[in-house]
Every structure is written in structure tokens, then in C-alpha cells.
Amino acid sequence: MKQLSLILATLLLLSGQTACCTITLPEMPEVNIEIPTLEVGEMRDKRETIPLSGADATTVEIRFGAGELEVEAGAPPDKLFTGRFRYNVEQWEPRVSYEDNTLIIEQGGFERDRERWGIPTGNTHNEWELKFSPQVPIEMNFKIGAGEGDLDFTGLTLSALDLDAGAGNFDVHFGQPNEIQMSTLSLDAGASKLSVMGIGNANPEEVTVQGGMGDISLDFTGKWARSADVRINAGVGSITLRLPDNVGVQVEAEGGLTNVEVDGLQRKGDAYVNDVFNEAEIELHIQVTTGVGSLRLIEVPND
């Protein structure tokens, strides 16, 4: 490296002089990088079930590399989990295990066997349909590489939710009130487009949202049972917050915002508040920090 730097420096010095001689650079060694490939084969259809074990609570770890992911309530009454997996890369065969009240659903080759990942030789398919029992309190943790996700937590009993998504489009739904209090709702969108509906129904005490590059839409309507603190940090992109009109709302925004659009809230000092802030029993305190992007605050009816 030092020898190459000296040669380049010499060329620069000679560039302003008459080119009277020829300088021969030493031959650079060839560098061969072997990139593994993954053979795409026929579609495989695998199904897994885990029975209810009588546990008071369960932790679910989902590790999904790439593809299409669907999550919803709806497991049979005697099952904690049912899953259908359709894929056409043998190395991506999912692994399902349940021990000490922890359910792990992992795509083959994810994290522990990264050397098995490679470039596919054709069009890949990887589709997961996961259903869980609403009868058991569940703490859910997702690690998703890339793809598309429809994550419908309506009807599930969630004690905590941590969603870490790399790149893609993800829709999250809370269609009805959570029967228990959720400690934390943590969302990391990476470079994804993320849409979350009905956050109030999740009943979280604390909400944290991290976005790298992409669009984030957060709907805070729903049946709030208590006040909550919300922290949103985003790099580049747009943020849209749909805010309930019957809950006190205060939004503080800072960073490199290029545009702020407000509908239904008013500026008060360094924050934006709605009409019932400091009057409603339940309040949302929202802190937004961005790198470069836009922010939309929209007040909506919350029946």
C-alpha cells in the first residue's frame, strides 16, 4: 500500500512536466472473491404446530431473512402456534422450537449460519403465515431482514412488542383493545416503509420508533387506557402522525425538518398541542427528532 502511494505521488508531480519518459506500474495481483450461490428448486410446503402448554406467558422470537410475512391471531383452541411455510430454497427451511416457554421461529441460514447465504440462481419465494393463540400473554420480538409484512396483532394478548425490520414494506395493525397492559412498543424501520394503525389499542406505556431512511406513518387512534410517552427518531424521509382528538396530545419536534404540516393542532411555545391537552385524563407526550425530512401532524376523530 505504501509503495502504491509513492508511485501515485510521483505521477502527480510529473503531470505538470513534459512527459519524457514512461513509468511502468507494478502488476497488481488478481483478487478472486468467491460468492456462494443458492440453488432455487421446487416449492416446498411445510407446516408446524405447537400445543398450548399451560404456561402463564410466552416469549416468541421470529427471525425472518427475506420474503413475505403474515402474522395474525387464529390458532386453534388447543394450539399456541400454527404456521405454514412455502419456500423454494432448501437452505431456507424454517426451524421451530419451543422450550422454557420460549418459541423460536427462524429461517434457515439466518444469523447463526450466515455462511449458508448466497446469491440465488433464480426467482426465490419465501412465504410465512403465522397464527398465534389469543389465550396466552405473549412478548413478541421480530428480526426481519427484508421483504413485505402484514402483521395483524388484533385479538392477541401482547405484553411487549419489538419489531426490527431492515428494508421493505410493513403494515402493522391493532384492530381492537389489548386485554393487558403492554410495557413497550418498539419499532425499528431501518430503510423500510412502515405503517402502524391503532396504536392506542395496543395499550403501551412507552413507544419508541427508529427510522433510517423511508416513510413512517403512525396512527395513534384506539382505546387508550393510560397516558404514554412516545419517542420517534428518523434519519431521512417523511413522518405522518394521526393523532386522536379525545386524548391530550403534545408534540415536540426538532432536527433537520424541511417541512411541517399541521392540521387540527396549534403551536404553543416549542410544541404543537390539541384542544384537550392539559384537560384530558389521558395524554400523549411525543418527541420527534429527524435528520432530513418532513413531518405531518393530523388530528382525527377517535370514537
C-alpha positions in Angstrom: 0.0 0.0 0.0 2.9 2.4 0.9 4.6 1.5 -2.4 1.5 2.3 -4.4 1.0 5.6 -2.6 4.6 6.7 -3.5 4.0 5.7 -7.2 0.8 7.8 -7.3 2.5 10.7 -5.7 5.3 10.6 -8.3 2.8 10.6 -11.2 1.1 13.7 -9.8 4.4 15.5 -9.6 5.3 14.6 -13.1 1.9 15.5 -14.5 3.0 19.2 -14.8 6.2 18.4 -16.6 6.9 17.2 -20.1 6.1 13.6 -20.4 9.6 12.4 -21.5 9.6 9.0 -20.0 7.3 6.1 -19.4 6.6 4.8 -15.9 5.6 1.2 -15.5 3.4 0.4 -12.6 3.9 -2.9 -10.9 1.5 -5.6 -11.8 -1.3 -5.8 -9.3 -2.2 -9.3 -8.0 -5.6 -10.7 -9.1 -8.2 -10.9 -6.3 -10.7 -13.7 -6.6 -13.8 -13.4 -4.4 -15.9 -16.5 -4.3 -19.6 -15.7 -3.7 -21.7 -18.7 -2.8 -24.9 -19.3 -4.7 -28.2 -20.7 -3.6 -30.0 -23.1 -5.9 -33.7 -22.4 -6.4 -35.8 -25.5 -6.6 -39.4 -26.6 -6.4 -41.8 -25.0 -3.9 -41.9 -26.7 -0.6 -44.8 -26.6 1.8 -44.1 -27.1 5.5 -46.5 -26.8 8.4 -45.7 -26.6 12.1 -47.8 -26.6 15.3 -47.0 -26.0 18.9 -49.7 -27.1 21.5 -50.7 -25.0 24.4 -48.6 -26.0 27.4 -50.4 -24.3 30.2 -47.8 -21.6 30.6 -48.8 -18.3 32.1 -46.9 -16.4 29.5 -44.8 -17.0 26.4 -42.0 -15.3 24.6 -41.9 -15.5 20.8 -38.7 -14.9 18.7 -39.2 -14.6 15.0 -36.1 -14.4 12.8 -37.0 -13.9 9.2 -34.5 -13.2 6.4 -36.4 -12.2 3.4 -39.8 -12.7 1.7 -43.4 -12.3 2.7 -44.5 -12.5 6.3 -48.1 -12.6 7.7 -48.9 -12.7 11.4 -52.4 -12.9 13.0 -54.4 -14.4 15.8 -56.4 -17.5 15.0 -54.6 -20.6 16.2 -57.0 -23.5 17.1 -58.1 -23.5 20.8 -55.6 -26.2 21.8 -52.6 -24.7 19.9 -50.2 -21.9 20.9 -49.0 -21.6 17.3 -49.6 -22.9 13.8 -47.5 -22.0 10.8 -47.4 -22.6 7.1 -44.1 -22.0 5.3 -43.7 -22.0 1.5 -40.2 -21.6 0.1 -38.1 -22.8 -2.8 -34.6 -22.6 -1.4 -33.6 -25.6 0.5 -31.3 -23.7 2.9 -34.2 -21.5 3.9 -36.1 -24.3 5.6 -37.5 -22.8 8.8 -36.7 -24.2 12.3 -39.3 -24.1 15.0 -38.5 -24.9 18.6 -40.3 -24.4 21.9 -38.5 -24.7 25.3 -38.9 -23.0 28.7 -41.9 -21.0 27.4 -39.9 -19.5 24.6 -41.0 -20.2 21.0 -38.3 -19.6 18.3 -39.3 -19.5 14.6 -36.2 -19.0 12.5 -35.5 -19.0 8.8 -32.7 -21.4 7.9 -29.4 -19.6 7.4 -30.4 -16.6 9.5 -27.7 -15.2 11.8 -26.2 -18.5 13.1 -25.4 -19.9 9.7 -24.7 -16.8 7.6 -22.1 -18.6 5.6 -25.0 -20.5 4.0 -26.5 -17.4 2.5 -25.6 -16.6 -1.1 -26.9 -15.3 -4.4 -29.9 -17.2 -5.6 -29.7 -18.8 -9.1 -33.4 -17.9 -9.9 -36.6 -16.4 -8.6 -37.0 -17.1 -4.9 -40.1 -17.5 -2.9 -40.4 -17.4 0.9 -43.8 -17.0 2.4 -44.7 -17.4 6.1 -48.2 -17.5 7.5 -48.1 -17.5 11.3 -51.0 -17.7 13.7 -50.9 -17.4 17.4 -53.3 -18.1 20.3 -55.1 -15.1 21.9 -55.4 -17.0 25.2 -51.8 -16.6 26.4 -49.9 -13.3 27.1 -47.1 -13.0 24.5 -44.0 -11.0 24.3 -43.0 -10.8 20.6 -39.6 -10.0 19.2 -39.1 -9.7 15.4 -35.8 -9.5 13.4 -36.6 -9.1 9.7 -34.0 -8.7 7.0 -36.1 -7.6 4.1 -39.4 -8.1 2.4 -43.1 -7.4 2.9 -45.0 -7.9 6.1 -48.7 -7.8 7.1 -48.6 -8.0 10.9 -52.1 -8.0 12.4 -52.0 -8.2 16.2 -55.7 -7.8 16.5 -57.1 -10.2 19.1 -53.7 -11.2 20.5 -52.7 -10.6 24.2 -49.4 -8.7 23.9 -47.2 -7.8 26.9 -44.5 -6.3 24.7 -43.6 -5.9 21.1 -40.2 -5.3 19.5 -40.1 -5.1 15.7 -36.7 -4.7 14.0 -37.1 -4.6 10.2 -34.3 -3.9 7.6 -35.8 -3.0 4.3 -39.2 -3.4 2.7 -42.9 -2.5 3.3 -44.6 -3.4 6.6 -48.1 -2.9 7.8 -48.9 -3.3 11.5 -52.5 -3.4 12.8 -54.1 -3.2 16.3 -57.7 -3.6 15.4 -59.1 -4.0 19.0 -58.0 -3.2 22.5 -55.3 -5.3 24.0 -56.6 -7.1 27.1 -53.4 -6.5 29.1 -51.1 -3.5 29.5 -48.2 -3.5 27.1 -44.9 -2.4 28.6 -43.1 -1.2 25.5 -43.9 -1.0 21.8 -40.6 -0.7 19.9 -40.3 -0.3 16.2 -37.1 0.0 14.1 -38.0 0.6 10.5 -34.4 0.7 9.1 -34.9 1.6 5.4 -38.5 0.4 5.3 -41.8 1.9 4.6 -43.8 1.4 7.9 -47.5 1.9 8.6 -49.0 1.3 12.0 -52.7 1.5 12.7 -54.5 1.7 16.1 -51.6 2.2 18.4 -54.0 3.2 21.2 -55.5 -0.3 21.1 -52.1 -1.8 21.9 -52.2 -0.1 25.3 -48.5 0.6 25.5 -46.9 2.6 28.3 -43.9 3.6 26.2 -43.5 3.8 22.4 -40.1 4.1 20.6 -39.8 4.4 16.8 -36.5 4.4 15.0 -36.3 5.0 11.2 -33.3 5.2 9.0 -34.4 6.0 5.5 -38.1 5.7 4.5 -41.6 6.8 5.2 -43.3 6.2 8.5 -47.0 6.5 9.2 -48.2 6.1 12.8 -51.9 6.1 13.7 -52.4 6.7 17.4 -56.2 6.2 17.5 -57.7 3.4 19.6 -58.8 2.9 23.1 -56.1 4.4 25.3 -56.2 3.1 28.8 -53.4 5.3 30.2 -51.0 8.1 29.2 -47.9 7.2 27.2 -44.5 8.6 26.2 -43.6 8.4 22.6 -40.1 8.9 21.1 -39.5 9.0 17.3 -36.1 9.2 15.7 -35.8 9.2 12.0 -33.0 9.8 9.5 -34.2 10.7 6.0 -37.9 10.5 4.9 -41.4 11.6 5.9 -43.2 11.1 9.1 -47.0 11.2 9.4 -48.8 11.1 12.8 -52.5 10.6 13.0 -53.5 11.9 16.5 -56.7 11.2 18.4 -58.9 14.2 19.2 -60.1 12.9 22.6 -56.7 12.4 24.1 -54.4 15.2 25.1 -51.5 15.5 22.7 -48.3 17.4 22.8 -45.7 17.0 20.0 -42.2 18.5 20.3 -40.2 18.4 17.0 -36.5 19.1 16.4 -33.8 18.3 13.9 -33.5 18.9 10.2 -37.2 19.1 9.3 -37.7 20.7 5.9 -41.4 21.0 6.2 -44.0 20.7 9.0 -47.7 20.4 8.1 -50.3 20.7 10.9 -54.0 20.0 10.8 -56.1 20.4 14.0 -53.2 21.3 16.4 -51.8 24.7 17.3 -48.4 25.9 18.1 -47.8 26.6 21.8 -44.2 27.6 22.6 -41.9 25.0 21.2 -44.6 22.3 20.8 -47.8 21.5 19.0 -50.8 20.7 21.1 -54.5 19.9 20.6 -57.5 21.5 22.2 -57.8 18.9 25.1 -54.2 19.0 26.1 -53.9 19.7 29.9 -57.6 18.9 30.2 -58.0 15.2 29.2 -57.3 12.5 31.7 -55.0 10.6 29.2 -52.2 12.4 27.4 -49.6 11.5 24.8 -46.2 13.2 25.1 -44.5 12.8 21.7 -40.9 13.7 20.9 -39.8 13.7 17.2 -36.2 14.0 16.2 -35.3 13.8 12.5 -32.2 14.2 10.2 -33.7 15.5 7.0 -37.4 15.1 6.2 -40.9 16.3 6.6 -43.5 15.9 9.4 -47.3 15.9 9.2 -49.5 16.1 12.2 -53.2 15.3 11.6 -55.9 15.3 14.2 -58.5 12.7 13.6 -61.8 11.6 15.3 -61.3 8.8 17.8 -64.6 7.1 18.6 
